[in-house]
Amino acid sequence: MIEIGRIQQYTKSGNLIIQTKHKIIPDTKLLDAKGKKVAVSIDLIGPINSPYIIAKPLIENPYKIVNLMLYVTKQKRRKHLGNTK
């Protein structure tokens, strides 16, 4: 597993903000140290050298996991859907 970042806060809108140094694609499953699915990434925001991930929690009481380190498995790359002539 690849260490992706630490949860910084749980927002009023019900999302998690995670500070990271990696770029990830939307709909990436975020895991805890035991491999349990904790959240799904929605968007990547902020500066290029220190972005933040916005994620939707998949667990009950997500405010209890603030400051938890999250991980991902090896990511698949998006396929380019261009002309295939």
C-alpha positions in Angstrom: 0.0 0.0 0.0 1.1 3.6 -0.7 0.8 6.2 2.1 -1.4 9.0 0.7 -1.8 11.5 3.5 -3.4 12.4 6.8 -7.0 13.5 7.4 -6.9 17.2 8.4 -10.5 17.8 9.1 -14.1 16.8 8.8 -16.2 19.5 7.2 -19.8 20.7 7.9 -20.8 19.4 4.5 -19.7 15.9 5.5 -16.5 15.6 3.5 -12.9 14.9 4.6 -10.0 17.1 3.8 -6.7 15.2 3.4 -3.3 16.8 3.0 -1.2 14.9 0.5 1.9 15.1 -1.7 0.4 12.7 -4.4 -2.0 13.3 -7.2 -4.8 10.8 -7.3 -7.8 10.5 -9.6 -11.4 10.9 -8.4 -13.2 7.7 -7.2 -10.0 6.3 -5.7 -10.7 4.2 -2.6 -8.8 5.4 0.5 -7.9 2.8 3.1 -6.8 2.8 6.7 -3.6 0.9 7.9 -5.6 -2.4 8.1 -6.8 -2.1 4.5 -10.4 -1.2 5.4 -12.1 1.2 2.9 -12.6 4.5 4.8 -13.4 7.1 2.1 -13.6 7.7 -1.7 -11.8 10.7 -3.3 -14.0 13.3 -4.9 -11.6 16.0 -6.0 -8.0 17.3 -5.7 -7.6 21.0 -4.8 -4.9 23.5 -3.8 -1.4 24.2 -5.0 0.4 21.6 -7.2 3.3 21.0 -4.8 1.0 20.5 -1.8 -2.5 19.5 -2.8 -5.5 18.5 -0.7 -7.9 15.6 -1.4 -11.6 16.1 -0.8 -13.1 12.7 0.1 -16.5 11.3 1.0 -16.4 9.1 4.1 -17.7 5.5 3.8 -17.9 4.9 7.6 -20.2 6.0 10.5 -18.9 8.8 12.7 -16.1 10.0 10.3 -15.2 12.8 12.8 -13.5 10.1 14.9 -10.9 9.4 12.2 -9.5 13.0 11.9 -5.7 12.8 12.0 -5.7 9.2 10.7 -3.2 8.3 8.0 -4.7 7.0 4.8 -3.4 4.7 2.1 -4.2 3.5 -1.5 -3.4 0.4 -3.4 -1.6 0.8 -6.7 -3.7 3.1 -8.9 -4.9 2.3 -12.4 -4.3 5.0 -15.0 -7.1 6.6 -16.9 -7.4 5.5 -20.5 -7.3 8.2 -23.1 -10.6 8.0 -25.2 -9.3 9.6 -28.3 -9.7 8.7 -32.0 -8.7 5.1 -32.6 -8.2 5.2 -36.4 
